[in-house]
Amino acid sequence: MKPRAYKMNDKNDTDTSVGNYTCNDYRAEMILLSLQRRLNRPELGEQEKKKIQAEIERVKEEMGMS
């Protein structure tokens, strides 16, 4: 069986078909996960929560999740 070739996309490449998972995709997922974890900290003030929520929405939009 021939190994599957994965192509590295540039930032402007919008091809999201299976097999084109890139370092940028992984990075965006890890940023989103980190922001969600920060949002769940009990010691956060309301202002900080609003900032983090806005950043989460921005990242999701960039990822095409909203």
Phi, psi and omega in degrees: 000135181280134178295147181284134179268131176250133181260139177275124182270149169278174181301326185275354181283123183257009179289113181246027180290161181303138178096357180247035177285122188248173175299324178295323176298313180299316180300314180298320178297319180291324176296315179299315179299316180298317179296319179295322178293319178297322181297332182275001178289130183291336185276000182288140175277167182298320181298314180295320178300318180296319178299314181294318178299320178295319179294321177300315179297320179296316180295316178300320179296316178299327181276353181078029182258001181240000000 
